[in-house]
């Protein structure tokens, strides 16, 4: 899977950016003779079981908004939200960040947004894996007119905040499906 990361304009601190590949194992269902809709159905069920604490959502060609709680007002303390975005075959999920304002801390240990991209890989007839291609933990503030774009078959987003009072407005982004040209 390819990753397109575009930075336009200035951005505040980006910490712990890594492109180390990671993978985890989970028993999944392989569907050798499925049509596109059946395969999507099984992949969706598999993702829901693989990420039980996340909302699994389908990306379509119509951009949908996703944001931290209360946006554009300050996000709450002790926030923990997780989303897994995926699309049908022959398409990637494109995540575009328009507004980013989370408390800055060294190594993003207090409040952060974690973005991971990857793909479902079937390792044999009974096991599947999510192979991570890219992982980034971000905190701080993105300057105005900056746009971040991430592209992958699966994108996992986590919004986390500690127990301190928040004055930051959080994150606002869109996700959509785009044709896979690779």
Residue pairs with C-beta under 8 A, 6 or more apart in sequence:
1 92
1 117
1 118
1 119
1 133
1 152
1 153
2 92
2 151
2 152
2 182
3 19
3 117
3 133
3 134
3 150
3 151
3 152
4 149
4 150
4 151
5 134
5 148
5 149
5 150
6 147
6 148
6 149
7 146
7 148
8 145
8 146
8 147
9 143
9 144
9 145
9 146
9 147
10 143
10 146
11 100
11 140
11 142
11 143
11 146
11 148
12 100
12 104
12 140
12 141
12 142
12 143
13 104
13 139
13 140
14 136
14 138
14 140
15 106
15 107
15 108
15 137
15 138
15 139
15 140
16 107
16 108
16 136
16 137
17 136
17 137
18 134
18 135
18 136
19 133
19 134
19 135
20 135
21 131
21 132
21 133
22 131
22 132
22 135
23 121
23 129
23 130
23 131
23 132
24 129
24 130
25 123
25 127
25 129
26 46
26 49
26 50
26 127
26 128
26 129
26 130
27 126
27 127
27 128
28 46
28 49
28 50
28 120
28 122
28 126
28 127
28 128
29 42
29 45
29 46
29 128
30 122
30 125
30 126
30 128
31 38
31 39
31 42
34 42
36 88
36 89
39 89
40 58
40 88
40 89
43 86
43 120
44 56
44 58
44 86
46 120
46 128
47 56
47 84
47 86
47 120
47 154
48 56
50 130
51 82
51 84
51 156
53 82
54 82
54 83
54 84
54 156
55 82
55 83
55 84
56 83
56 84
56 86
57 64
57 66
57 83
57 84
57 85
57 86
57 175
58 85
58 86
58 87
58 88
59 85
59 86
59 87
59 91
59 93
59 94
59 175
59 176
59 177
60 87
60 176
60 177
61 176
61 177
61 178
62 176
63 96
63 174
63 175
63 176
64 174
64 175
64 176
65 172
65 173
65 174
66 83
66 85
66 157
66 173
66 174
66 175
67 170
67 171
67 172
67 173
68 75
68 79
68 81
68 102
68 113
68 159
68 169
68 170
68 171
68 172
69 75
69 76
69 79
69 81
69 159
69 170
70 76
70 170
71 99
71 169
71 170
71 171
71 172
72 99
72 169
72 170
72 172
73 169
74 166
74 167
74 168
74 169
74 170
75 102
75 111
75 159
75 161
75 166
75 168
75 169
75 170
76 161
76 166
77 161
77 162
77 163
77 164
77 165
77 166
78 161
78 162
78 163
79 159
79 160
79 161
80 158
80 159
80 160
80 161
81 158
81 159
82 156
82 157
82 158
82 159
83 156
83 157
84 154
84 155
84 156
84 157
85 93
85 95
85 154
85 155
85 156
85 157
85 175
86 93
86 153
86 154
86 155
87 93
87 153
87 177
88 177
90 179
90 180
91 177
91 178
91 179
91 180
92 151
92 152
92 153
92 177
92 178
92 179
92 180
93 151
93 152
93 153
93 154
93 155
93 175
93 176
93 177
93 178
94 149
94 150
94 151
94 175
94 176
94 177
94 178
95 115
95 149
95 150
95 151
95 155
95 157
95 173
95 174
95 175
96 147
96 148
96 149
96 173
96 174
96 175
97 142
97 147
97 148
97 149
97 150
97 171
97 172
97 173
98 147
98 172
98 173
98 174
99 142
99 169
99 170
99 171
99 172
99 173
100 113
100 138
100 140
100 141
100 142
100 146
100 148
100 171
101 141
101 142
101 168
101 169
101 170
101 171
102 111
102 112
102 113
102 138
102 139
102 140
102 141
102 161
102 168
102 170
102 171
103 110
103 111
103 139
103 161
103 162
103 164
103 166
103 168
104 139
104 140
104 141
105 111
105 139
108 137
108 138
108 139
108 140
110 139
110 161
110 162
110 164
111 139
111 160
111 161
111 162
111 166
111 168
112 137
112 138
112 139
112 160
113 137
113 138
113 139
113 157
113 158
113 159
113 160
113 171
114 135
114 136
114 137
114 138
114 156
114 157
114 158
114 160
115 134
115 135
115 136
115 138
115 150
115 155
115 156
115 157
116 132
116 134
116 135
116 136
116 155
116 156
117 132
117 133
117 134
117 135
117 150
117 151
117 152
117 153
117 154
117 155
117 156
118 130
118 131
118 132
118 133
118 134
118 152
118 153
118 154
118 156
119 130
119 131
119 133
119 152
119 153
119 154
120 128
120 129
120 130
120 153
120 154
121 128
121 129
121 130
121 131
122 128
122 129
123 129
130 154
133 152
134 150
134 152
141 168
142 148
151 178
153 180
155 175
159 170
159 171
